[in-house]
Amino acid sequence: MNKAELITTMAEKCGLTKKDTENALNAFLETVQESLAEGDKVQLVGFGTFEVRDRKAREGRNPRNPEEVISIPASKAPVFRAGKTLKDIVNK
């Protein structure tokens, strides 16, 4: 499902226009992004948790030249961890 299909399905389920639904979805996405950028977690009970995890600096191999060792710098990675209710629904 892509974003347009998600907006259409959400609009049908909640009785809003597609434009209002798109605005609501965009507001949700922007809020999650801003919260993660500030280092906060976004926890939706039953659905899951969005959070940022630190990745350590490490050494890797250049795929084009496997003998060459490259340094991969430390970074932050956004992560989604599914909640129990979501896991149960998917595993039915």
C-alpha angles and dihedrals in degrees: 000000000000129000095269092051090047091052091049093049093046092049091052093049097048101033096238127130118264090247093054090045091050090050091050093048092047091049090051093049093047091049092051091047093049092047092050091047088056090051096252127135122236108212121188106185111232093010106059149265131276114205143153121245127193117237116207123233111262144168122255141172126259105243091213093050110024093189091062115090114209131192115237110202125227114269144168122250128198111231134190119206114192119230125234095258092052091047091050092051093049092047096050 
